[in-house]
């Protein structure tokens, strides 16, 4: 994610629409655990990316390698 989020296309899109949260993978918050268990139960590889609304409801997500084009597509799909 460190190499993906700063890319100009994604940085503007993310900063204008989302608040970032980095959770400790060894001690994630219970709400994060619940979202992953319910929506990304087959996830096996870090990083986990979760897009939620302001109330914490799951909108989209992924796990494993984050390709800039795939993340941009996921974010744009949520914003449409």
C-alpha positions in Angstrom: 0.0 0.0 0.0 2.9 2.4 0.7 3.8 2.3 -3.0 0.2 2.5 -4.3 -1.6 5.1 -2.2 0.8 8.0 -3.0 0.3 7.6 -6.8 -1.3 10.8 -8.1 -4.4 9.1 -9.5 -5.1 7.4 -6.2 -3.9 10.0 -3.7 -6.4 12.6 -4.8 -9.2 10.0 -5.1 -8.6 8.6 -1.7 -7.9 11.8 0.2 -11.0 13.5 -1.1 -13.3 10.6 -0.2 -11.9 8.4 2.5 -10.2 8.5 5.9 -7.3 6.0 6.1 -6.9 3.5 9.0 -3.9 1.3 9.4 -4.7 -1.6 11.7 -2.1 -3.8 13.4 -2.4 -7.2 11.7 -1.3 -8.9 14.9 -3.9 -7.2 17.1 -6.7 -5.7 14.8 -9.7 -3.9 16.2 -12.7 -6.2 16.8 -14.7 -4.2 14.2 -12.0 -4.9 11.6 -12.0 -8.6 12.5 -15.7 -8.8 12.1 -15.7 -7.1 8.7 -13.0 -9.4 7.4 -14.7 -12.5 8.7 -18.0 -11.5 7.1 -16.8 -10.2 3.8 -13.3 -11.5 3.1 -13.4 -14.8 4.9 -11.3 -16.4 2.1 -8.5 -13.8 2.5 -5.2 -15.3 3.2 -2.6 -12.7 2.4 -1.8 -9.2 3.6 -2.7 -6.5 3.0 -6.4 -6.4 3.5 -8.1 -3.4 2.0 -11.5 -2.5 3.3 -13.6 0.3 2.1 -16.5 1.2 4.4 -19.0 4.0 4.7 -18.9 6.6 7.6 -20.8 4.1 9.8 -18.3 1.3 9.2 -20.5 -0.7 6.8 -18.5 -2.7 4.3 -18.6 -1.4 0.7 -15.8 -3.3 -1.0 -12.5 -4.9 -0.2 -9.6 -7.1 -1.3 -6.6 -9.0 0.0 -3.2 -9.8 -1.3 -1.2 -7.8 -3.8 -2.7 -4.4 -4.5 -2.4 -3.3 -8.1 -3.0 0.4 -8.6 -5.5 0.0 -11.4 -7.5 -2.6 -9.4 -7.6 -0.3 -6.4 -8.7 2.7 -8.5 -11.4 0.6 -10.1 -12.7 -0.6 -6.7 -12.7 2.9 -5.3 -14.4 4.4 -8.3 -17.0 1.6 -8.2 -17.9 2.5 -4.6 -18.1 6.2 -5.4 -20.5 5.7 -8.4 
